[in-house]
């Protein structure tokens, strides 16, 4: 009995420490499992992650290399703002008065044959008092228009001397008294011209006037019939063709040698 009791006590004494050691070992194993994953699992995960990262990097590099540098710059720059269209300033042509009318309306006549008594006649409605006109002497002839003659008050009908023909019918011209900016060197009979026109002489009795704002010309034929000066103005009607526009007759203060051709017609 005594021996059996001692064995039981000894076994009980051994069982406590053994259980303590086993419990410690079990707890230590669980901690390692949480702290350090399996080496095989770690290696597999590392390989998978490495391959995925390499493929992604390779694809991105290939795409970046395939796109031109301009696309990269375009992505880097902010989008350009849309520009608001600006209307172009309106262009205003600097042309003589009544630029849209027939050019013949820019040509009239001036009679300064009597000193101190100059007269100007233009197309009806075109003689504006206060405006300045260039003048071109025909008798005696001048090379270019000079400046300037200024129409004044209208001449009363009873005193008008310049005639304007419409076909075979004559009528009084729209005649105005005139004043020169600078008195001419000698009396003359000639043209009154709106704006600065270039003169081209074809003969002693024919000339052409052309303005910078128009491509076509005005033809002027003139001659003396003994007691008066005949001035005929024609507009261009196409290459080599002319449309009669105005016919003026200015009586001379003294007789002159006639030079009008016989049967002179347009």
One Martini backbone bead per residue (centre of mass of N, CA, C, O) as a GRO file, in nm:
protein
  266
    1UNK     BB    1   0.060   0.061  -0.022
    2UNK     BB    2   0.289   0.252   0.006
    3UNK     BB    3   0.399   0.209  -0.281
    4UNK     BB    4   0.150   0.293  -0.445
    5UNK     BB    5   0.125   0.582  -0.337
    6UNK     BB    6   0.406   0.677  -0.433
    7UNK     BB    7   0.350   0.643  -0.739
    8UNK     BB    8   0.115   0.836  -0.758
    9UNK     BB    9   0.272   1.089  -0.668
   10UNK     BB   10   0.489   1.081  -0.887
   11UNK     BB   11   0.298   1.100  -1.130
   12UNK     BB   12   0.171   1.371  -1.050
   13UNK     BB   13   0.437   1.527  -1.049
   14UNK     BB   14   0.494   1.480  -1.359
   15UNK     BB   15   0.231   1.578  -1.503
   16UNK     BB   16   0.248   1.887  -1.462
   17UNK     BB   17   0.507   1.960  -1.619
   18UNK     BB   18   0.423   1.825  -1.891
   19UNK     BB   19   0.174   2.002  -1.945
   20UNK     BB   20   0.323   2.269  -1.945
   21UNK     BB   21   0.511   2.207  -2.180
   22UNK     BB   22   0.296   2.141  -2.395
   23UNK     BB   23   0.148   2.414  -2.382
   24UNK     BB   24   0.393   2.588  -2.465
   25UNK     BB   25   0.443   2.454  -2.739
   26UNK     BB   26   0.167   2.516  -2.862
   27UNK     BB   27   0.180   2.826  -2.842
   28UNK     BB   28   0.441   2.864  -3.006
   29UNK     BB   29   0.332   2.751  -3.276
   30UNK     BB   30   0.106   2.953  -3.323
   31UNK     BB   31   0.286   3.210  -3.333
   32UNK     BB   32   0.458   3.124  -3.578
   33UNK     BB   33   0.227   3.096  -3.778
   34UNK     BB   34   0.157   3.407  -3.765
   35UNK     BB   35   0.447   3.536  -3.804
   36UNK     BB   36   0.542   3.284  -4.002
   37UNK     BB   37   0.511   3.192  -4.298
   38UNK     BB   38   0.527   2.987  -4.538
   39UNK     BB   39   0.780   2.951  -4.759
   40UNK     BB   40   0.624   2.855  -5.007
   41UNK     BB   41   0.405   3.071  -5.007
   42UNK     BB   42   0.597   3.313  -5.026
   43UNK     BB   43   0.733   3.243  -5.294
   44UNK     BB   44   0.477   3.231  -5.471
   45UNK     BB   45   0.380   3.519  -5.418
   46UNK     BB   46   0.634   3.659  -5.519
   47UNK     BB   47   0.627   3.551  -5.809
   48UNK     BB   48   0.347   3.655  -5.890
   49UNK     BB   49   0.398   3.952  -5.832
   50UNK     BB   50   0.643   3.986  -6.021
   51UNK     BB   51   0.505   3.911  -6.288
   52UNK     BB   52   0.277   4.120  -6.284
   53UNK     BB   53   0.459   4.369  -6.262
   54UNK     BB   54   0.622   4.316  -6.524
   55UNK     BB   55   0.389   4.315  -6.725
   56UNK     BB   56   0.275   4.595  -6.662
   57UNK     BB   57   0.536   4.750  -6.720
   58UNK     BB   58   0.569   4.654  -7.013
   59UNK     BB   59   0.306   4.764  -7.126
   60UNK     BB   60   0.346   5.062  -7.047
   61UNK     BB   61   0.612   5.098  -7.203
   62UNK     BB   62   0.501   5.029  -7.485
   63UNK     BB   63   0.286   5.251  -7.496
   64UNK     BB   64   0.474   5.490  -7.451
   65UNK     BB   65   0.658   5.430  -7.699
   66UNK     BB   66   0.424   5.434  -7.925
   67UNK     BB   67   0.382   5.723  -7.846
   68UNK     BB   68   0.410   6.032  -7.913
   69UNK     BB   69   0.538   6.316  -7.778
   70UNK     BB   70   0.294   6.498  -7.839
   71UNK     BB   71   0.091   6.345  -7.661
   72UNK     BB   72   0.232   6.397  -7.395
   73UNK     BB   73   0.217   6.705  -7.417
   74UNK     BB   74  -0.088   6.721  -7.442
   75UNK     BB   75  -0.140   6.600  -7.159
   76UNK     BB   76   0.024   6.820  -7.002
   77UNK     BB   77  -0.150   7.018  -7.132
   78UNK     BB   78  -0.380   7.234  -7.129
   79UNK     BB   79  -0.660   7.326  -7.253
   80UNK     BB   80  -0.752   7.520  -7.498
   81UNK     BB   81  -0.900   7.804  -7.554
   82UNK     BB   82  -1.158   7.935  -7.700
   83UNK     BB   83  -1.187   8.151  -7.957
   84UNK     BB   84  -1.312   8.461  -8.014
   85UNK     BB   85  -1.454   8.597  -8.267
   86UNK     BB   86  -1.343   8.868  -8.474
   87UNK     BB   87  -1.448   9.124  -8.623
   88UNK     BB   88  -1.387   9.280  -8.898
   89UNK     BB   89  -1.320   9.569  -9.006
   90UNK     BB   90  -1.462   9.791  -9.175
   91UNK     BB   91  -1.444   9.890  -9.512
   92UNK     BB   92  -1.354  10.222  -9.637
   93UNK     BB   93  -1.385  10.386  -9.920
   94UNK     BB   94  -1.176  10.637 -10.079
   95UNK     BB   95  -1.390  10.823 -10.264
   96UNK     BB   96  -1.544  10.994 -10.455
   97UNK     BB   97  -1.817  11.127 -10.520
   98UNK     BB   98  -2.036  10.916 -10.642
   99UNK     BB   99  -1.899  10.622 -10.710
  100UNK     BB  100  -2.163  10.461 -10.821
  101UNK     BB  101  -2.176  10.638 -11.045
  102UNK     BB  102  -2.122  10.775 -11.318
  103UNK     BB  103  -1.833  10.916 -11.427
  104UNK     BB  104  -1.956  11.162 -11.581
  105UNK     BB  105  -2.052  11.307 -11.307
  106UNK     BB  106  -1.738  11.415 -11.257
  107UNK     BB  107  -1.796  11.596 -11.520
  108UNK     BB  108  -1.732  11.926 -11.630
  109UNK     BB  109  -1.740  12.280 -11.665
  110UNK     BB  110  -1.523  12.573 -11.731
  111UNK     BB  111  -1.561  12.940 -11.737
  112UNK     BB  112  -1.258  13.164 -11.771
  113UNK     BB  113  -1.259  13.387 -12.011
  114UNK     BB  114  -1.352  13.595 -11.796
  115UNK     BB  115  -1.235  13.806 -11.589
  116UNK     BB  116  -1.400  13.756 -11.281
  117UNK     BB  117  -1.608  13.520 -11.440
  118UNK     BB  118  -1.666  13.235 -11.321
  119UNK     BB  119  -1.787  12.911 -11.441
  120UNK     BB  120  -1.995  12.624 -11.343
  121UNK     BB  121  -2.076  12.292 -11.489
  122UNK     BB  122  -2.290  12.024 -11.408
  123UNK     BB  123  -2.461  11.787 -11.325
  124UNK     BB  124  -2.754  11.753 -11.211
  125UNK     BB  125  -2.697  11.780 -10.855
  126UNK     BB  126  -2.353  11.807 -10.844
  127UNK     BB  127  -2.354  12.108 -10.746
  128UNK     BB  128  -2.176  12.191 -10.453
  129UNK     BB  129  -2.159  12.426 -10.249
  130UNK     BB  130  -1.811  12.434 -10.120
  131UNK     BB  131  -1.685  12.257 -10.314
  132UNK     BB  132  -1.406  12.105 -10.465
  133UNK     BB  133  -1.232  12.148 -10.784
  134UNK     BB  134  -1.083  12.050 -11.046
  135UNK     BB  135  -0.884  12.182 -11.326
  136UNK     BB  136  -0.887  12.173 -11.704
  137UNK     BB  137  -0.738  12.313 -11.950
  138UNK     BB  138  -0.806  12.346 -12.310
  139UNK     BB  139  -0.820  12.679 -12.358
  140UNK     BB  140  -0.556  12.635 -12.303
  141UNK     BB  141  -0.356  12.371 -12.269
  142UNK     BB  142  -0.319  12.114 -12.022
  143UNK     BB  143  -0.170  11.839 -11.859
  144UNK     BB  144  -0.309  11.897 -11.570
  145UNK     BB  145  -0.474  11.919 -11.303
  146UNK     BB  146  -0.596  12.172 -11.088
  147UNK     BB  147  -0.592  12.368 -10.783
  148UNK     BB  148  -0.898  12.525 -10.732
  149UNK     BB  149  -1.259  12.507 -10.762
  150UNK     BB  150  -1.552  12.691 -10.632
  151UNK     BB  151  -1.867  12.659 -10.590
  152UNK     BB  152  -2.142  12.860 -10.577
  153UNK     BB  153  -2.390  13.017 -10.660
  154UNK     BB  154  -2.651  13.012 -10.844
  155UNK     BB  155  -2.748  13.087 -11.155
  156UNK     BB  156  -2.963  13.256 -11.303
  157UNK     BB  157  -3.144  13.176 -11.577
  158UNK     BB  158  -3.106  13.456 -11.731
  159UNK     BB  159  -2.764  13.414 -11.703
  160UNK     BB  160  -2.728  13.168 -11.860
  161UNK     BB  161  -2.477  13.022 -12.106
  162UNK     BB  162  -2.466  12.728 -12.060
  163UNK     BB  163  -2.506  12.433 -12.241
  164UNK     BB  164  -2.719  12.131 -12.247
  165UNK     BB  165  -2.735  11.832 -12.417
  166UNK     BB  166  -3.022  11.622 -12.538
  167UNK     BB  167  -2.926  11.558 -12.806
  168UNK     BB  168  -3.105  11.807 -12.984
  169UNK     BB  169  -3.158  11.920 -12.705
  170UNK     BB  170  -3.160  12.217 -12.528
  171UNK     BB  171  -3.022  12.334 -12.210
  172UNK     BB  172  -2.976  12.450 -11.914
  173UNK     BB  173  -2.734  12.460 -11.706
  174UNK     BB  174  -2.583  12.390 -11.396
  175UNK     BB  175  -2.502  12.700 -11.287
  176UNK     BB  176  -2.203  12.842 -11.131
  177UNK     BB  177  -2.035  13.019 -10.948
  178UNK     BB  178  -1.674  13.091 -10.922
  179UNK     BB  179  -1.378  13.006 -10.716
  180UNK     BB  180  -1.045  13.042 -10.672
  181UNK     BB  181  -0.777  12.959 -10.487
  182UNK     BB  182  -0.602  13.030 -10.749
  183UNK     BB  183  -0.530  13.225 -10.981
  184UNK     BB  184  -0.502  13.211 -11.296
  185UNK     BB  185  -0.281  13.306 -11.542
  186UNK     BB  186  -0.524  13.258 -11.752
  187UNK     BB  187  -0.759  13.240 -11.954
  188UNK     BB  188  -1.024  12.981 -11.977
  189UNK     BB  189  -1.129  12.659 -12.113
  190UNK     BB  190  -1.287  12.367 -11.944
  191UNK     BB  191  -1.258  12.143 -11.677
  192UNK     BB  192  -1.450  11.983 -11.421
  193UNK     BB  193  -1.316  11.783 -11.141
  194UNK     BB  194  -1.368  11.513 -10.948
  195UNK     BB  195  -1.102  11.480 -10.815
  196UNK     BB  196  -0.806  11.288 -10.886
  197UNK     BB  197  -0.713  11.277 -11.216
  198UNK     BB  198  -0.598  11.107 -11.493
  199UNK     BB  199  -0.429  11.209 -11.792
  200UNK     BB  200  -0.503  11.106 -12.137
  201UNK     BB  201  -0.374  11.175 -12.452
  202UNK     BB  202  -0.475  11.110 -12.793
  203UNK     BB  203  -0.528  11.417 -12.871
  204UNK     BB  204  -0.622  11.743 -12.925
  205UNK     BB  205  -0.951  11.624 -12.897
  206UNK     BB  206  -0.858  11.383 -12.691
  207UNK     BB  207  -0.946  11.232 -12.373
  208UNK     BB  208  -0.860  11.068 -12.057
  209UNK     BB  209  -1.021  10.966 -11.752
  210UNK     BB  210  -0.877  10.854 -11.430
  211UNK     BB  211  -0.942  10.673 -11.131
  212UNK     BB  212  -0.830  10.493 -10.859
  213UNK     BB  213  -1.134  10.349 -10.802
  214UNK     BB  214  -1.124  10.293 -11.123
  215UNK     BB  215  -1.085  10.111 -11.431
  216UNK     BB  216  -1.235  10.302 -11.587
  217UNK     BB  217  -1.316  10.549 -11.828
  218UNK     BB  218  -1.325  10.882 -11.959
  219UNK     BB  219  -1.443  11.046 -12.242
  220UNK     BB  220  -1.305  11.344 -12.415
  221UNK     BB  221  -1.449  11.572 -12.643
  222UNK     BB  222  -1.303  11.859 -12.829
  223UNK     BB  223  -1.409  12.183 -12.971
  224UNK     BB  224  -1.417  12.446 -13.222
  225UNK     BB  225  -1.680  12.661 -13.396
  226UNK     BB  226  -1.591  12.988 -13.345
  227UNK     BB  227  -1.813  13.062 -13.080
  228UNK     BB  228  -1.748  12.772 -12.943
  229UNK     BB  229  -1.739  12.508 -12.704
  230UNK     BB  230  -1.712  12.155 -12.735
  231UNK     BB  231  -1.833  11.901 -12.495
  232UNK     BB  232  -1.778  11.547 -12.472
  233UNK     BB  233  -1.918  11.282 -12.275
  234UNK     BB  234  -1.808  10.937 -12.201
  235UNK     BB  235  -1.886  10.613 -12.127
  236UNK     BB  236  -1.806  10.305 -12.061
  237UNK     BB  237  -1.926   9.996 -12.267
  238UNK     BB  238  -1.660   9.867 -12.327
  239UNK     BB  239  -1.457   9.749 -12.549
  240UNK     BB  240  -1.461  10.018 -12.772
  241UNK     BB  241  -1.708  10.144 -12.604
  242UNK     BB  242  -1.954  10.425 -12.605
  243UNK     BB  243  -2.152  10.640 -12.385
  244UNK     BB  244  -2.334  10.897 -12.400
  245UNK     BB  245  -2.372  11.175 -12.148
  246UNK     BB  246  -2.243  11.468 -12.239
  247UNK     BB  247  -2.328  11.811 -12.367
  248UNK     BB  248  -2.136  12.104 -12.417
  249UNK     BB  249  -2.185  12.471 -12.444
  250UNK     BB  250  -1.938  12.738 -12.482
  251UNK     BB  251  -1.932  13.056 -12.511
  252UNK     BB  252  -1.749  13.301 -12.659
  253UNK     BB  253  -1.617  13.628 -12.633
  254UNK     BB  254  -1.454  13.539 -12.893
  255UNK     BB  255  -1.344  13.458 -13.173
  256UNK     BB  256  -1.246  13.141 -13.335
  257UNK     BB  257  -1.074  12.890 -13.464
  258UNK     BB  258  -1.189  12.629 -13.617
  259UNK     BB  259  -1.171  12.243 -13.534
  260UNK     BB  260  -1.412  12.093 -13.615
  261UNK     BB  261  -1.518  11.828 -13.752
  262UNK     BB  262  -1.683  11.707 -14.000
  263UNK     BB  263  -1.927  11.522 -13.877
  264UNK     BB  264  -1.919  11.512 -13.572
  265UNK     BB  265  -1.920  11.204 -13.394
  266UNK     BB  266  -1.946  10.916 -13.187
   0.00000   0.00000   0.00000
